Amino acid sequence: MTCRDVRRHLMAWARIGAEDRAEREAVRAHLRQCPSCEEEARLWALRRMLLQATRTDVVDPDPSLYARVSAQVRRQRARPVFPFWEAVRAFSASIALTATIVLILLVGVNIYVHQQIPSGRRDFVSALMERNFSEAERLVFAGEEELNQDSVLGALVAESRESR
C-alpha cells in the first residue's frame, strides 16, 4: 500500500470508521514502516477524539427564549431611527466644519491681500493703523474725500468742539 492510499483510508476512517479487517491490517503494516503516515494517523485520531469530546446532545432552548428575543426586537424597532441628539451632533459638526473652512478662506485672503501691498507702503499703512489719529488727521490720511482747506478746517473745528 502506498502513502497516498493510506492517507485516503485515514480520511475515510475519520469520517465513517474502518470497515474491512484486511484493509485495516494493511494500513497498520504500512504505518509501522512509514513515520510520516504514522504521524498523520495520530493527527487524524486526535481530531476524531476532539470532535467526539465536543459533541453534545441537542438541547431545546427555554420556552421563554422566543418571547424574550421577540420583545427585544420589538423594543429596538420602536426606537427612533435618528434621535434628537444625533441630529444636534450632526448639525454642530457641519457648523464647525463650515466655520473652519470660512476661517481658512479669510486667512488666505488676508495673506493674499498683504502680499499685494508693496512692502514700503505696507509699513506705512501699519504705522498709520497703530496711531490714534484725530478726525482731521484721518481725513487727510484716508483720502476718502477730496482734500481741501474747508474740509480740513471743518474737521479741526468739529474736533475742538468734541474735546471741550
Phi and psi in degrees as a GROMACS rama.xvg file:
@    title "Ramachandran Plot"
@    xaxis  label "Phi"
@    yaxis  label "Psi"
@TYPE xy
-90.2296  167.213  THR-2
-61.059  -37.8578  CYS-3
-63.2548  -43.6948  ARG-4
-63.4325  -42.604  ASP-5
-62.8303  -44.7585  VAL-6
-65.6025  -35.6436  ARG-7
-64.3073  -41.3884  ARG-8
-66.3698  -36.265  HIS-9
-63.9692  -42.8729  LEU-10
-64.6918  -39.6495  MET-11
-65.5095  -40.5128  ALA-12
-64.6281  -36.3923  TRP-13
-64.2735  -32.1898  ALA-14
-83.069  -48.7392  ARG-15
-122.08  -13.1015  ILE-16
93.5433  164.445  GLY-17
-81.5326  138.811  ALA-18
-112.806  -47.4641  GLU-19
-91.3322  127.701  ASP-20
-69.1667  -40.5595  ARG-21
-65.5588  -41.2298  ALA-22
-63.1026  -41.6034  GLU-23
-62.3844  -42.0491  ARG-24
-66.9982  -36.5777  GLU-25
-65.7796  -40.2363  ALA-26
-66.8652  -41.5002  VAL-27
-63.1509  -39.3355  ARG-28
-63.7883  -40.1164  ALA-29
-68.0786  -37.8203  HIS-30
-65.0006  -32.4661  LEU-31
-67.3119  -27.1478  ARG-32
-94.9328  -25.2792  GLN-33
-115.848  108.354  CYS-34
-66.1119  -34.4517  PRO-35
-68.5628  -39.5909  SER-36
-69.2486  -34.2107  CYS-37
-63.6103  -41.1427  GLU-38
-64.5681  -40.0457  GLU-39
-61.9314  -41.1033  GLU-40
-64.2924  -40.0648  ALA-41
-61.9667  -42.9352  ARG-42
-62.9631  -42.6812  LEU-43
-64.8391  -38.2303  TRP-44
-65.6897  -40.9871  ALA-45
-64.1864  -42.2372  LEU-46
-60.7576  -43.9513  ARG-47
-63.4881  -41.0283  ARG-48
-65.6611  -40.6649  MET-49
-64.2191  -41.6903  LEU-50
-63.2518  -42.1441  LEU-51
-67.1823  -33.5651  GLN-52
-71.3259  -29.5929  ALA-53
-89.7319  -8.29732  THR-54
-70.5671  136.681  ARG-55
-131.247  162.158  THR-56
-71.1735  148.686  ASP-57
-73.9592  126.153  VAL-58
-114.419  132.357  VAL-59
-73.1269  140.1  ASP-60
-70.2671  165.078  PRO-61
-57.3608  136.389  ASP-62
-58.7684  -26.5906  PRO-63
-83.083  -5.37018  SER-64
-60.9038  -45.1509  LEU-65
-60.3964  -41.7552  TYR-66
-65.029  -41.4987  ALA-67
-66.7303  -43.2952  ARG-68
-64.7193  -43.4695  VAL-69
-61.8947  -41.8738  SER-70
-64.3674  -40.5758  ALA-71
-64.1436  -41.8829  GLN-72
-63.8948  -42.1003  VAL-73
-63.3819  -39.7176  ARG-74
-64.0869  -40.8383  ARG-75
-69.2113  -34.6189  GLN-76
-71.4758  -26.9089  ARG-77
-76.9693  -19.694  ALA-78
-64.536  144.993  ARG-79
-64.6616  144.226  PRO-80
-68.9955  -39.9074  VAL-81
-129.809  84.5905  PHE-82
-62.107  164.242  PRO-83
-56.3856  -47.3067  PHE-84
-68.8615  -28.8342  TRP-85
-68.1371  -36.2561  GLU-86
-65.9784  -42.11  ALA-87
-63.56  -42.6892  VAL-88
-63.3451  -43.2078  ARG-89
-64.7304  -41.1378  ALA-90
-65.2226  -44.1494  PHE-91
-66.5547  -34.51  SER-92
-65.8242  -39.3834  ALA-93
-69.6134  -36.7361  SER-94
-64.3025  -44.3857  ILE-95
-63.0438  -40.9401  ALA-96
-64.6504  -43.6182  LEU-97
-63.1408  -43.8056  THR-98
-62.1107  -39.6745  ALA-99
-64.112  -42.6659  THR-100
-64.8399  -42.6872  ILE-101
-63.6555  -42.146  VAL-102
-61.9872  -43.4501  LEU-103
-62.8105  -41.5508  ILE-104
-63.7968  -43.4192  LEU-105
-63.493  -41.8901  LEU-106
-64.0201  -41.8391  VAL-107
-62.8523  -42.6659  GLY-108
-64.1885  -42.4338  VAL-109
-60.5976  -44.8791  ASN-110
-64.1027  -42.5646  ILE-111
-61.9717  -44.4812  TYR-112
-64.4407  -41.8156  VAL-113
-65.8544  -30.1129  HIS-114
-73.6036  -23.671  GLN-115
-78.5516  -24.955  GLN-116
-79.5885  129.004  ILE-117
-58.7139  150.021  PRO-118
-62.4672  -39.0565  SER-119
-64.7627  -43.667  GLY-120
-66.8667  -37.3781  ARG-121
-61.1678  -43.2751  ARG-122
-64.557  -40.6881  ASP-123
-64.5578  -43.5606  PHE-124
-65.0343  -44.4609  VAL-125
-67.3104  -32.9709  SER-126
-65.8804  -38.8488  ALA-127
-66.2559  -36.8113  LEU-128
-68.2796  -30.3502  MET-129
-78.2609  -24.0076  GLU-130
-81.4694  153.477  ARG-131
-95.4092  104.944  ASN-132
-93.4888  151.915  PHE-133
-76.9648  172.206  SER-134
-62.6162  -37.4874  GLU-135
-67.3684  -41.6058  ALA-136
-65.9117  -39.7011  GLU-137
-62.0209  -40.6005  ARG-138
-62.2377  -41.667  LEU-139
-68.8664  -45.7955  VAL-140
-79.8526  -29.1399  PHE-141
-70.4883  -39.1805  ALA-142
69.3912  23.6319  GLY-143
-74.9558  -39.1004  GLU-144
-106.945  170.858  GLU-145
-70.8343  130.864  GLU-146
-87.8339  116.955  LEU-147
-144.139  174.407  ASN-148
-63.3871  -41.7602  GLN-149
-62.3512  -42.8078  ASP-150
-68.3912  -39.1724  SER-151
-67.6  -44.0763  VAL-152
-64.365  -39.4784  LEU-153
-61.9563  -40.9152  GLY-154
-67.3861  -37.6591  ALA-155
-66.8708  -40.4261  LEU-156
-64.738  -42.1174  VAL-157
-64.6095  -34.4465  ALA-158
-71.1493  -41.235  GLU-159
-67.3566  -34.6363  SER-160
-66.9606  -38.442  ARG-161
-70.3676  -33.964  GLU-162
-75.1779  -15.9393  SER-163
